[in-house]
Structures are given as structure tokens and as C-alpha cells.
Amino acid sequence: MNLIDTAGQILRFNQVLLILAKHGFLQLSSRLHIKNTRFYRWLLDQPNDWRDLGRRLRNVLEELGPTYIKFGQILSTRYDIFPPEVIEELESLQDAVEPLPFRVVRKQIERSSGQRLNNLFAWIDETPLATASIAQVHRAMLRTGESVAVKVRKPGIERKIRYDLEIMTTLAELAERNFATKAVLRPTNVVRAFREAVIEEIDFDNERRNLLAFHKNFEDFDGVVIPRLYEAYCTKDLLVMEYLEGVRITDAVRDETTRKLAAKRSFAAVLKMLFEDGLYHADPHPSNVFLLEDDRVAFLDLGLVGRMDDTMRKRFFQLVSAAYRKDYERVADVFQAMSKREHLLPGGMNRERMLEDLQLYLGRHADLKAKDFSVFAALKEFLQRSRKYNLVIPAEYTMIFKTLFTIEEVGTRLDPDFDLNSAVLDFSAHLFAKHPELLEI
């Protein structure tokens, strides 16, 4: 078990418990065998509905700060564990961060690069383009004339996040010892997966490698761009990349033809990432997808990415293909293959009930007009009820579903008549022609 043994850790640990109690989770503190929880009992207000639970959980995470907000954002991918009301609240988590004073940014750039600021840049805008919990971004111009975006990791942020991760791990271990949890919902497994994701996200060397890989994957892809990286200027706390002039894709004021094209390009790009490259942007919400002045689509902020090995790509492709064919038995087979043995709830998978619901959800969507049918919407409904079948899908797959649901929403906001089916089927035909082994059982 991790030890909370420094004065700062003990204070933070107690702060976490106080905030849990403040927002009506006193029972959790009590079941963790923490002393003196009666002190917080007057704060308890525990209405018994999912919407209220989700709201209170969101409030807890926002009050606890960046690490916990990121944890909530990861939990928002777990359609298979949480009901829709809780997912919606987690999806609305806001990371309200005050920008660092520019003197701190300057010091961080100079310390990390070993050079004076005016030796690196002809000029740099002191007002950030974007501010988040891990880093903030400033526009600048290199002395060689290129316009760049400079992403600066906040000083001390890695230590702070690792500090919170130790506390989260300890809380998860306490919960596992003191709650009768089902194996699939082991808190330590959830925190371990989150820990791996967030450690990867704060590692600028990792994001640098991601940028290089994505840029290579899309160098010949029409209408989609990944920022070029200026490697000579990058350090473990600094990323310098091409500045791309544009706006959030859903804020773009363009003619109907351009918006339809942007919807098609962004969706096709994500399908390529998933099924062709096996390396995908795991957070393609509108703030990370821009429409440029020349109508190209740009994917930004590649700190959080997912990877699919050949087995995962094959399973996911087969799942989507079987869902379109209304091959319910095959869909059930693939879901069962996706679920690891430890992700089955006691009693084993309830296949009969699963098949009944697959027919219900896929059949319901099949009754819609072709352009209104969404296989992903049907699968989302199914996932939200998957615990009924004694089945929980591993996090590496739920992240893929979340990515597809997000980019589909972006597409329909750009173009209400966006033909998801044509986009998926066209890409599937292209992919199957290149990789016929994807459909092999």
C-alpha cells in the first residue's frame, strides 16, 4: 500500500476527504475507515438520483483540481459503468485555470532551453493563446521568420500531479479493502489505467513523438494537417510547433459546402487514425480540431493519444462491420472477445439477454432513414446497459468508442445532414481492399 507520509500529503489527503463529505459523499469516507468523519456529518446532503450524484461528483472533481478533473474526463468514457446522467455531468467538467504570469513563463523557457528568450524568438506574445492545467501556449516568431506556437509546461506540475496520484492510489487501495467491490470495478485498476494515461500526457517527449508520428501519417492526406514540429527548439518542458491560423471547427462561419467538407474530412481522418494507423487522437473535441483559413482541418494537442494493436483493430473493425450487417451473433462474439476474463462479472456473460438487446437497439436504428441511422448511437445505447449482461468492456476499447462518439458529434454539428453511413462504408471498402484479413474470424 502506498504511504501518505509527508505533512503536505497528509494535509491534501484530509482535504480530499473533507471535499468528499462536503458534497454528500460522507458514507464513502466512513466506509474507508477514516476517523472523525462525524465532524463532517452536518455537511451531508445526499439526494438519491443519478443526475444529482453526477452533479455532486463533478463538483468534487472540479474543487479538487487538475488531476481529479482529468480523472473525471477519463471516467466519462466509461459508458459501460456509469449511467448516462453521470456521464453527461463528467463530460461537462471544466478546468478553470488562471494563466501563469509571463515572467514565470519566460523563466521556464530560459531555464529549459538554456538560452535567453530573445535569442530564441524574434518576438513572443505575452498573452497566452490557451491555458490548461499542464501547460500554456504562446504565439511567437522564430528568429528565422517562422510563426510558431510555443507550448510551455508549467513548473512543478509533474511533481504536483504525481503527488495527487499517490493519494488517489492510496484511496483506491483503502476502498478496495473496505468495500465489497465486484472484480470488474476494482478502484485500483481504474486508478492504475488513469495513472498511465496522465503520466503519458505530462511527458513532453511523448507528445513530441506523437506529433512526429501523426505528421508523417497525414503528410499525404488531403485536407487534414498536423502542426510541423521544430525539434531543435524542443525540450522536456517546451514544445515549439508550426502556428496554424484558424478557429474551433464548430465555431467556423463558412458556407454550407465548406462545412460539409470539414465534417467529412474530420471524420475520415479519425477513421484513418483508428483503423489504418493504429494511433489516434483520444480527445478530438472542438477545442482540439480547428478549421484553417484555407479550409483544411487541423488536429491539435496530441498529449492524449490511444493506440490499437492489430488484434484491437481487427476486433473493432469486425464489430462495426457486423453491426451494419445486423449480425447480432457476431457482434456478441466480438464484445465477448473484447472482454478480458477479469472483466466478466460473477455468473459469466448473459449472452441471451445481450442478443435480445442488440436486436432492440440495432433494429430500432435500422427503422430510421439511411442518413439518420447511426451504428455508433446504437452501440452507445448498448454499452450504457452492458452491465446487465455481466460484461464490462476494458478501458482501451471504451476510449475508442468515446473518440468515435465525439467526432460523430462534431460532424453532425457542422452538417446536420452528415451521412455517417456513407463515410463509414466508403472507408471500410477502402480498408478491406488493402487489408482483407481484418474480416477473418
C-alpha positions as CSV (number, residue, x, y, z in Angstrom):
1,M,0.0,0.0,0.0
2,N,1.3,3.5,-0.8
3,L,2.1,5.5,2.3
4,I,0.9,9.1,2.8
5,D,3.8,10.1,5.0
6,T,4.7,13.8,4.4
7,A,2.9,16.7,6.1
8,G,1.8,18.0,2.7
9,Q,0.4,14.7,1.7
10,I,-1.5,14.3,4.9
11,L,-3.0,17.7,4.5
12,R,-4.0,17.0,0.9
13,F,-5.4,13.6,1.9
14,N,-7.6,15.2,4.6
15,Q,-8.6,17.9,2.1
16,V,-9.8,15.2,-0.3
17,L,-11.9,13.6,2.5
18,L,-13.4,17.0,3.5
19,I,-14.4,17.9,0.0
20,L,-16.0,14.4,-0.5
21,A,-18.0,14.9,2.7
22,K,-18.9,18.5,1.7
23,H,-20.6,17.3,-1.4
24,G,-22.5,14.5,0.2
25,F,-20.1,11.5,0.0
26,L,-19.7,11.1,3.7
27,Q,-20.6,7.4,3.5
28,L,-17.6,6.9,1.3
29,S,-15.3,8.5,3.9
30,S,-16.9,6.4,6.7
31,R,-16.5,3.1,4.8
32,L,-12.8,4.0,4.2
33,H,-12.4,3.6,8.0
34,I,-11.3,7.2,8.3
35,K,-11.7,8.6,11.8
36,N,-13.6,11.7,12.8
37,T,-16.0,11.7,9.8
38,R,-18.8,12.6,12.2
39,F,-17.2,16.1,12.2
40,Y,-18.4,16.4,8.6
41,R,-21.9,14.9,9.1
42,W,-23.6,18.3,9.1
43,L,-22.4,18.8,5.5
44,L,-24.2,15.7,4.3
45,D,-26.9,16.2,1.7
46,Q,-27.5,13.0,-0.3
47,P,-30.5,13.0,-2.7
48,N,-30.9,9.6,-4.3
49,D,-30.9,10.2,-8.1
50,W,-28.2,9.7,-10.7
51,R,-28.4,13.3,-12.0
52,D,-27.7,14.6,-8.6
53,L,-25.0,12.1,-8.0
54,G,-23.3,13.1,-11.2
55,R,-23.5,16.8,-10.4
56,R,-22.0,16.3,-6.9
57,L,-19.3,14.1,-8.3
58,R,-18.4,16.8,-10.9
59,N,-18.3,19.4,-8.1
60,V,-16.0,17.3,-6.1
61,L,-13.6,16.8,-9.0
62,E,-13.6,20.4,-10.0
63,E,-12.9,21.5,-6.5
64,L,-10.0,19.1,-6.1
65,G,-8.3,20.5,-9.2
66,P,-6.5,19.4,-12.4
67,T,-5.5,15.8,-11.6
68,Y,-9.0,14.9,-10.4
69,I,-10.6,16.8,-13.3
70,K,-8.6,14.7,-15.8
71,F,-9.6,11.6,-13.8
72,G,-13.3,12.6,-14.3
73,Q,-12.7,13.1,-18.0
74,I,-11.3,9.6,-18.3
75,L,-14.2,8.2,-16.3
76,S,-16.6,10.0,-18.8
77,T,-15.5,7.4,-21.4
78,R,-17.0,4.5,-19.2
79,Y,-20.4,4.3,-20.8
80,D,-20.4,0.7,-19.6
81,I,-20.1,1.5,-15.9
82,F,-21.9,4.8,-15.4
83,P,-25.4,5.8,-16.3
84,P,-26.0,8.5,-19.0
85,E,-26.8,11.2,-16.4
86,V,-23.4,10.7,-14.6
87,I,-21.6,10.6,-18.0
88,E,-23.1,13.9,-19.1
89,E,-22.0,15.6,-15.9
90,L,-18.5,14.2,-16.2
91,E,-18.3,15.4,-19.8
92,S,-19.0,18.9,-18.7
93,L,-16.1,19.1,-16.3
94,Q,-14.4,22.5,-16.6
95,D,-10.7,23.0,-15.9
96,A,-10.8,26.7,-14.9
97,V,-7.1,27.7,-14.8
98,E,-5.6,31.1,-14.3
99,P,-2.7,31.8,-16.8
100,L,0.8,31.9,-15.4
101,P,2.4,35.4,-15.3
102,F,4.6,35.9,-18.3
103,R,7.7,36.4,-16.0
104,V,7.2,32.7,-14.9
105,V,6.8,31.6,-18.5
106,R,9.9,33.4,-19.5
107,K,11.9,31.9,-16.7
108,Q,10.7,28.4,-17.6
109,I,11.6,28.8,-21.3
110,E,15.0,30.1,-20.5
111,R,15.8,27.5,-17.8
112,S,14.6,24.7,-20.0
113,S,16.3,25.8,-23.2
114,G,19.5,27.2,-21.7
115,Q,19.1,30.4,-23.8
116,R,17.8,33.9,-23.4
117,L,14.3,34.4,-24.7
118,N,15.4,37.0,-27.3
119,N,18.0,34.5,-28.7
120,L,15.2,32.0,-29.4
121,F,12.4,34.3,-30.7
122,A,12.1,37.5,-32.7
123,W,9.0,38.2,-30.6
124,I,6.6,36.3,-28.3
125,D,3.1,37.3,-27.3
126,E,2.9,37.6,-23.6
127,T,-0.9,36.8,-23.6
128,P,-1.4,33.1,-24.0
129,L,-3.4,31.5,-26.8
130,A,-4.5,28.8,-24.4
131,T,-4.1,27.9,-20.8
132,A,-4.7,24.4,-19.3
133,S,-3.6,22.6,-16.1
134,I,-0.4,21.1,-17.5
135,A,0.8,23.8,-19.9
136,Q,0.0,27.1,-21.6
137,V,0.6,28.1,-25.2
138,H,2.0,31.4,-26.6
139,R,2.4,32.6,-30.1
140,A,5.9,33.6,-31.2
141,M,8.1,34.1,-34.2
142,L,11.5,32.3,-34.6
143,R,14.4,34.5,-35.5
144,T,14.4,32.7,-38.8
145,G,11.0,34.1,-39.5
146,E,8.6,31.1,-38.9
147,S,5.4,31.8,-37.0
148,V,5.2,29.2,-34.2
149,A,3.1,28.1,-31.2
150,V,5.2,27.6,-28.0
151,K,3.8,25.1,-25.5
152,V,5.3,25.6,-22.1
153,R,4.9,23.0,-19.3
154,K,4.2,24.6,-16.0
155,P,7.0,24.5,-13.5
156,G,6.4,21.9,-10.8
157,I,3.3,20.4,-12.5
158,E,4.8,16.9,-12.7
159,R,5.6,16.8,-9.0
160,K,2.1,18.1,-8.1
161,I,0.3,15.5,-10.4
162,R,2.4,12.6,-9.1
163,Y,1.6,13.8,-5.5
164,D,-2.1,13.6,-6.2
165,L,-1.7,10.2,-8.0
166,E,-0.1,8.8,-4.8
167,I,-3.1,9.9,-2.8
168,M,-5.6,8.6,-5.4
169,T,-3.8,5.2,-5.3
170,T,-4.0,5.1,-1.5
171,L,-7.7,6.0,-1.6
172,A,-8.3,3.3,-4.2
173,E,-6.5,0.7,-2.1
174,L,-8.5,1.7,1.0
175,A,-11.7,1.5,-0.9
176,E,-10.8,-2.0,-2.2
177,R,-10.1,-3.2,1.3
178,N,-13.2,-1.8,2.8
179,F,-15.9,-2.2,0.1
180,A,-17.3,-5.4,-1.2
181,T,-16.5,-4.5,-4.8
182,K,-17.1,-6.7,-7.8
183,A,-13.9,-7.6,-9.5
184,V,-14.6,-5.6,-12.6
185,L,-15.0,-2.4,-10.6
186,R,-11.7,-2.6,-8.7
187,P,-10.7,1.0,-7.9
188,T,-7.0,0.2,-8.1
189,N,-7.5,-1.0,-11.7
190,V,-9.3,2.2,-12.6
191,V,-6.6,4.4,-11.0
192,R,-3.8,2.4,-12.5
193,A,-5.1,2.9,-16.0
194,F,-5.6,6.6,-15.3
195,R,-2.1,6.9,-13.9
196,E,-0.6,5.5,-17.0
197,A,-2.6,7.9,-19.2
198,V,-1.9,11.1,-17.3
199,I,1.9,10.3,-16.9
200,E,2.0,9.9,-20.6
201,E,0.1,13.2,-21.2
202,I,2.5,15.3,-19.0
203,D,5.6,13.8,-20.8
204,F,6.5,16.3,-23.5
205,D,9.0,13.8,-25.0
206,N,6.0,11.6,-25.6
207,E,3.9,14.4,-27.1
208,R,6.9,15.2,-29.4
209,R,7.0,11.7,-30.6
210,N,3.2,11.7,-31.2
211,L,3.4,14.9,-33.2
212,L,6.2,13.4,-35.4
213,A,4.2,10.2,-36.0
214,F,0.9,11.9,-36.7
215,H,2.6,14.4,-39.1
216,K,4.1,11.5,-41.0
217,N,0.8,9.6,-41.1
218,F,-1.1,12.6,-42.6
219,E,1.6,14.2,-44.8
220,D,-0.3,12.9,-47.9
221,F,-3.9,13.1,-46.6
222,D,-5.8,15.7,-48.5
223,G,-7.4,18.4,-46.4
224,V,-6.0,17.4,-43.0
225,V,-2.9,18.8,-41.3
226,I,-0.9,18.2,-38.2
227,P,1.4,21.0,-37.0
228,R,5.0,20.7,-38.0
229,L,7.4,20.3,-35.1
230,Y,10.6,22.4,-34.7
231,E,12.6,19.7,-32.9
232,A,15.7,21.8,-32.4
233,Y,13.8,24.1,-30.0
234,C,12.0,21.3,-28.1
235,T,13.0,20.2,-24.5
236,K,11.3,18.2,-21.8
237,D,9.4,21.3,-20.8
238,L,9.0,23.0,-24.2
239,L,7.3,22.2,-27.5
240,V,7.7,24.5,-30.5
241,M,5.4,23.8,-33.4
242,E,4.0,25.4,-36.5
243,Y,1.4,28.1,-35.8
244,L,-1.8,27.3,-37.7
245,E,-4.3,30.2,-38.2
246,G,-7.9,29.0,-37.7
247,V,-10.8,28.7,-35.4
248,R,-12.5,25.9,-33.4
249,I,-14.1,23.7,-36.1
250,T,-17.7,24.1,-34.7
251,D,-17.3,27.9,-34.5
252,A,-16.3,28.4,-38.1
253,V,-18.5,30.7,-40.1
254,R,-18.4,29.1,-43.6
255,D,-20.7,28.3,-46.4
256,E,-22.7,25.0,-46.3
257,T,-20.4,23.3,-48.8
258,T,-17.3,24.0,-46.7
259,R,-18.9,22.8,-43.5
260,K,-20.0,19.6,-45.2
261,L,-16.4,19.1,-46.4
262,A,-15.0,19.8,-43.0
263,A,-17.3,17.2,-41.4
264,K,-16.3,14.6,-44.0
265,R,-12.6,15.3,-43.6
266,S,-12.5,15.3,-39.8
267,F,-14.5,12.0,-39.6
268,A,-12.4,10.3,-42.3
269,A,-9.2,11.4,-40.5
270,V,-10.3,9.7,-37.3
271,L,-11.3,6.5,-39.1
272,K,-7.8,6.5,-40.7
273,M,-6.2,7.0,-37.3
274,L,-8.1,4.2,-35.8
275,F,-8.3,1.5,-38.4
276,E,-5.3,2.2,-40.6
277,D,-2.6,3.8,-38.4
278,G,-3.5,2.3,-35.0
279,L,-2.6,5.7,-33.4
280,Y,-5.4,8.0,-32.7
281,H,-6.2,11.4,-31.1
282,A,-8.1,10.4,-28.0
283,D,-9.6,13.8,-27.3
284,P,-10.9,15.2,-30.7
285,H,-13.4,17.7,-29.1
286,P,-13.9,21.0,-30.9
287,S,-11.1,22.8,-29.0
288,N,-8.6,20.4,-30.4
289,V,-9.9,20.4,-34.0
290,F,-9.6,23.6,-36.0
291,L,-10.7,24.8,-39.4
292,L,-8.0,26.8,-41.0
293,E,-8.4,29.8,-43.3
294,D,-7.7,27.6,-46.4
295,D,-10.4,25.2,-45.2
296,R,-8.1,22.4,-44.1
297,V,-8.8,20.6,-40.8
298,A,-6.1,20.7,-38.2
299,F,-5.8,18.3,-35.2
300,L,-4.0,19.9,-32.2
301,D,-2.9,18.9,-28.7
302,L,-1.6,15.4,-29.1
303,G,-0.7,14.8,-25.5
304,L,-3.5,12.3,-25.0
305,V,-3.5,9.6,-27.7
306,G,-4.6,6.0,-27.9
307,R,-3.0,3.0,-29.6
308,M,-4.6,0.0,-31.3
309,D,-2.6,-3.1,-31.9
310,D,-3.5,-5.5,-34.8
311,T,-5.9,-7.5,-32.6
312,M,-7.7,-4.5,-31.4
313,R,-8.1,-3.0,-34.9
314,K,-9.4,-6.3,-36.2
315,R,-11.9,-6.7,-33.4
316,F,-13.2,-3.2,-33.7
317,F,-13.5,-3.3,-37.5
318,Q,-15.4,-6.6,-37.2
319,L,-17.7,-5.2,-34.6
320,V,-18.7,-2.2,-36.8
321,S,-19.0,-4.4,-39.9
322,A,-21.2,-6.9,-38.0
323,A,-23.3,-4.1,-36.5
324,Y,-24.0,-2.7,-40.0
325,R,-25.0,-6.2,-41.3
326,K,-27.3,-6.7,-38.2
327,D,-25.3,-9.9,-37.5
328,Y,-26.2,-10.0,-33.8
329,E,-24.4,-13.2,-33.0
330,R,-21.1,-11.8,-34.5
331,V,-21.5,-8.6,-32.6
332,A,-21.9,-10.6,-29.4
333,D,-18.9,-12.7,-30.3
334,V,-16.7,-9.6,-30.7
335,F,-17.9,-8.0,-27.5
336,Q,-17.1,-11.2,-25.7
337,A,-13.6,-11.3,-27.3
338,M,-13.0,-7.7,-26.3
339,S,-13.8,-8.5,-22.6
340,K,-10.9,-10.0,-20.7
341,R,-11.6,-12.8,-18.3
342,E,-11.3,-10.5,-15.3
343,H,-13.8,-8.1,-16.8
344,L,-16.7,-10.6,-16.6
345,L,-18.9,-10.1,-13.6
346,P,-19.8,-13.1,-11.4
347,G,-22.0,-15.6,-13.2
348,G,-20.5,-15.1,-16.6
349,M,-21.8,-13.3,-19.6
350,N,-25.6,-13.3,-20.1
351,R,-25.4,-13.9,-23.9
352,E,-29.2,-14.4,-24.4
353,R,-30.0,-11.1,-22.8
354,M,-27.3,-9.4,-24.8
355,L,-28.7,-10.7,-28.1
356,E,-32.2,-9.5,-27.2
357,D,-30.9,-6.0,-26.6
358,L,-28.7,-5.9,-29.7
359,Q,-31.7,-6.7,-31.8
360,L,-33.7,-4.0,-30.0
361,Y,-31.0,-1.2,-30.3
362,L,-29.7,-2.0,-33.8
363,G,-33.2,-2.8,-35.0
364,R,-34.6,0.5,-33.7
365,H,-32.0,2.4,-35.6
366,A,-32.5,0.3,-38.7
367,D,-36.0,1.7,-38.9
368,L,-34.7,5.2,-39.4
369,K,-33.9,6.7,-42.8
370,A,-30.4,5.8,-44.0
371,K,-29.0,9.2,-43.3
372,D,-30.4,9.2,-39.7
373,F,-29.1,5.8,-38.8
374,S,-26.0,5.7,-36.6
375,V,-24.4,2.4,-35.8
376,F,-22.4,4.3,-33.1
377,A,-25.6,5.6,-31.5
378,A,-26.9,2.1,-31.3
379,L,-23.7,0.7,-29.9
380,K,-23.6,3.6,-27.4
381,E,-27.1,2.6,-26.1
382,F,-25.9,-1.0,-25.8
383,L,-22.8,0.0,-23.9
384,Q,-24.8,2.0,-21.4
385,R,-26.5,-1.2,-20.4
386,S,-23.7,-3.7,-20.8
387,R,-23.5,-4.5,-17.1
388,K,-26.9,-6.1,-17.4
389,Y,-25.1,-8.8,-19.4
390,N,-22.4,-9.3,-16.7
391,L,-20.0,-7.6,-19.1
392,V,-17.7,-4.6,-18.9
393,I,-15.5,-3.5,-21.8
394,P,-11.8,-2.7,-21.0
395,A,-10.8,0.9,-20.9
396,E,-8.7,0.6,-24.0
397,Y,-11.9,-0.1,-26.0
398,T,-14.1,2.4,-24.3
399,M,-11.7,5.2,-25.2
400,I,-12.1,4.2,-28.9
401,F,-15.9,4.4,-28.6
402,K,-15.6,7.8,-26.9
403,T,-13.4,9.1,-29.7
404,L,-15.9,8.0,-32.4
405,F,-18.9,9.4,-30.5
406,T,-17.1,12.7,-30.1
407,I,-16.1,13.1,-33.7
408,E,-19.5,12.0,-34.9
409,E,-21.0,14.8,-32.8
410,V,-18.5,17.3,-34.3
411,G,-19.6,16.1,-37.8
412,T,-23.3,16.5,-37.2
413,R,-22.8,19.9,-35.6
414,L,-21.0,21.0,-38.8
415,D,-23.5,19.3,-41.1
416,P,-26.9,18.2,-39.7
417,D,-27.3,16.0,-42.7
418,F,-23.9,14.4,-42.3
419,D,-24.1,10.9,-43.8
420,L,-22.3,8.8,-41.3
421,N,-23.1,5.6,-43.1
422,S,-21.6,6.6,-46.4
423,A,-18.4,7.8,-44.6
424,V,-18.0,4.5,-42.7
425,L,-18.9,2.2,-45.6
426,D,-16.7,4.1,-48.1
427,F,-13.7,3.9,-45.7
428,S,-14.5,0.2,-44.8
429,A,-14.4,-0.7,-48.5
430,H,-11.1,1.1,-48.9
431,L,-9.6,-0.5,-45.9
432,F,-10.9,-4.0,-46.6
433,A,-9.4,-3.8,-50.1
434,K,-6.0,-3.2,-48.5
435,H,-6.4,-5.5,-45.5
436,P,-8.8,-8.4,-46.3
437,E,-7.5,-10.2,-43.2
438,L,-9.5,-7.7,-41.0
439,L,-12.7,-9.7,-41.6
440,E,-11.1,-13.1,-40.8
441,I,-12.6,-14.8,-37.8
